[in-house]
């Protein structure tokens, strides 16, 4: 792909991406033009600021955290190029039908992404501080510090089965067992 | 050349049309269909067989991603029948949030909940909706796409600038494109440039005429006709084909005309049928000179950027203008910036606070097939934009005059603005958005995020 955005999507790259991610060619092309729209300076990659410019992401309480996850886990050095971008988005394709599942968009991948929204030090555990951070982002100044702490403690104590005062990925998945995470975390890409 | 110029001048003065432009546009239509057919045939043969090829082409407003109904963040108040203040909107969207999230929570294992306020429960899965909505916004959001040219068209109009990716399709298409290029740049463009010079000459002559002509009323009396003729010449510069609807609702003197804004050409389009006093910020350079010259033929209201922030002063000037009997109606674009003609964004309430004057809404709808009129000011400056316009095929536009509206008794100016916007959106087939056009260059205010946090908190509380 290179870092030059004005190189148009080459045919072999296109085929490769479609095969690996499961997107159709039209979907990839549309996502590519979306990428170019967001890449205002036309440099071949997106930065945090580019993503934060999107008003709906900007006003989302978890907007910055989402961008953190995207930039750190899928891009590098505050840059994400188109290939990384599309492999990230491939995770969120619906995986209901057997034929549309690739290695990227399994239910576990989606849950893993959610887990990563909490677990920023990548130790495979959501500890008290990480939970507190997310809670603060979600409720802002509407709840007192102490009350937030209480809520966090309550949540951990409910879900922590092995007593290590943090939530592992297995415990996380268990609590979301009853929710159709695949459905809620999937986006319907139109072509 | 001179004879053609004289002909155009005469036609403009008498408001006749030879029908040349309509014929031209029809021929173009056929050529485009032909070119698209070739392109589609080529594409189908290239595509792999497992894709069910959709024969319905993409419309310029189709989304990339289908939004789910449990989005916790809602910004559009797209029901024009909602009366009352924004408070109603908030409670309304809160309710829909609760019910949609409620069904998800039913599935989840419910731990016993206390009824007291201090017993708020947070579940790890509560971040799902916000995360998904954030991702959806990254893939496709309602706002960013309004500030760049609308997406691919069904029919390719032989302009490389509208192609997302220019692929080599076939020799025939490339030949057609090249032919089109030559016609546009070497035949149409010089012709239009001459007309443009003619228009400038007319403007200068009339300015001189009015300055030295005795009598104070000259400006108001002759200004009207001079303006219209000027704009008719200008519209021929862009090969504009304008269709007016409902001309009985043309704005009258002592009123305010509001319209959606897509490009600087909007002014020319509207001025071919009616003369207006414009209101806007004083620009420098080329545009500033244009403003000063135009001021000779009509009473326009230009203000300094620093004054613009003082809304009272501007409103005062507008009120004074309206009260003078023969003054032209004021033309104003409440969006404040150019939007790409697929939607209308928030109308600034400034001009809706002037309750003495009726508001005449106008919807301007461009047909993108022959030339995209949207001015992307971060991509092209005014001069480049004008060149682009003069080398397009034509500008085809529908102007819909709408019945006058006045503020209702218990309505505040924000709601009135919203009501007018909804009427324009409905007529033009635009998406009615609550987002501010200022987001083109600025980030949303902190308040919005805090509002979302509040909504989440309320939702947690009431579970």
Boltz contact constraints between the chains, C-beta under 6 A:
constraints:
  - contact:
      token1: [A, 8]
      token2: [B, 165]
      max_distance: 6.0
  - contact:
      token1: [A, 24]
      token2: [B, 51]
      max_distance: 6.0
  - contact:
      token1: [A, 30]
      token2: [B, 64]
      max_distance: 6.0
  - contact:
      token1: [A, 33]
      token2: [B, 164]
      max_distance: 6.0
  - contact:
      token1: [A, 37]
      token2: [B, 148]
      max_distance: 6.0
  - contact:
      token1: [A, 54]
      token2: [B, 137]
      max_distance: 6.0
  - contact:
      token1: [A, 54]
      token2: [B, 141]
      max_distance: 6.0
  - contact:
      token1: [A, 54]
      token2: [B, 144]
      max_distance: 6.0
  - contact:
      token1: [A, 55]
      token2: [B, 143]
      max_distance: 6.0
  - contact:
      token1: [A, 55]
      token2: [B, 439]
      max_distance: 6.0
  - contact:
      token1: [A, 55]
      token2: [B, 444]
      max_distance: 6.0
  - contact:
      token1: [A, 56]
      token2: [B, 137]
      max_distance: 6.0
  - contact:
      token1: [A, 56]
      token2: [B, 141]
      max_distance: 6.0
  - contact:
      token1: [A, 57]
      token2: [B, 134]
      max_distance: 6.0
  - contact:
      token1: [A, 57]
      token2: [B, 137]
      max_distance: 6.0
  - contact:
      token1: [A, 58]
      token2: [B, 443]
      max_distance: 6.0
  - contact:
      token1: [A, 58]
      token2: [B, 444]
      max_distance: 6.0
  - contact:
      token1: [A, 59]
      token2: [B, 444]
      max_distance: 6.0
  - contact:
      token1: [A, 59]
      token2: [B, 448]
      max_distance: 6.0
  - contact:
      token1: [A, 59]
      token2: [B, 449]
      max_distance: 6.0
  - contact:
      token1: [A, 59]
      token2: [B, 452]
      max_distance: 6.0
  - contact:
      token1: [A, 60]
      token2: [B, 130]
      max_distance: 6.0
  - contact:
      token1: [A, 60]
      token2: [B, 134]
      max_distance: 6.0
  - contact:
      token1: [A, 61]
      token2: [B, 452]
      max_distance: 6.0
  - contact:
      token1: [A, 61]
      token2: [B, 453]
      max_distance: 6.0
  - contact:
      token1: [A, 62]
      token2: [B, 130]
      max_distance: 6.0
  - contact:
      token1: [A, 63]
      token2: [B, 134]
      max_distance: 6.0
  - contact:
      token1: [A, 66]
      token2: [B, 134]
      max_distance: 6.0
  - contact:
      token1: [A, 117]
      token2: [B, 127]
      max_distance: 6.0
  - contact:
      token1: [A, 138]
      token2: [B, 456]
      max_distance: 6.0
  - contact:
      token1: [A, 139]
      token2: [B, 453]
      max_distance: 6.0
  - contact:
      token1: [A, 139]
      token2: [B, 457]
      max_distance: 6.0
  - contact:
      token1: [A, 140]
      token2: [B, 450]
      max_distance: 6.0
  - contact:
      token1: [A, 140]
      token2: [B, 453]
      max_distance: 6.0
  - contact:
      token1: [A, 142]
      token2: [B, 454]
      max_distance: 6.0
  - contact:
      token1: [A, 142]
      token2: [B, 457]
      max_distance: 6.0
  - contact:
      token1: [A, 151]
      token2: [B, 120]
      max_distance: 6.0
  - contact:
      token1: [A, 151]
      token2: [B, 122]
      max_distance: 6.0
  - contact:
      token1: [A, 155]
      token2: [B, 122]
      max_distance: 6.0
  - contact:
      token1: [A, 175]
      token2: [B, 124]
      max_distance: 6.0
  - contact:
      token1: [A, 176]
      token2: [B, 125]
      max_distance: 6.0
  - contact:
      token1: [A, 178]
      token2: [B, 107]
      max_distance: 6.0
  - contact:
      token1: [A, 178]
      token2: [B, 108]
      max_distance: 6.0
  - contact:
      token1: [A, 178]
      token2: [B, 109]
      max_distance: 6.0
  - contact:
      token1: [A, 179]
      token2: [B, 107]
      max_distance: 6.0
  - contact:
      token1: [A, 179]
      token2: [B, 108]
      max_distance: 6.0
  - contact:
      token1: [A, 179]
      token2: [B, 125]
      max_distance: 6.0
  - contact:
      token1: [A, 184]
      token2: [B, 128]
      max_distance: 6.0
  - contact:
      token1: [A, 185]
      token2: [B, 132]
      max_distance: 6.0
  - contact:
      token1: [A, 187]
      token2: [B, 65]
      max_distance: 6.0
  - contact:
      token1: [A, 187]
      token2: [B, 136]
      max_distance: 6.0
  - contact:
      token1: [A, 188]
      token2: [B, 66]
      max_distance: 6.0
  - contact:
      token1: [A, 189]
      token2: [B, 65]
      max_distance: 6.0
  - contact:
      token1: [A, 190]
      token2: [B, 63]
      max_distance: 6.0
  - contact:
      token1: [A, 190]
      token2: [B, 66]
      max_distance: 6.0
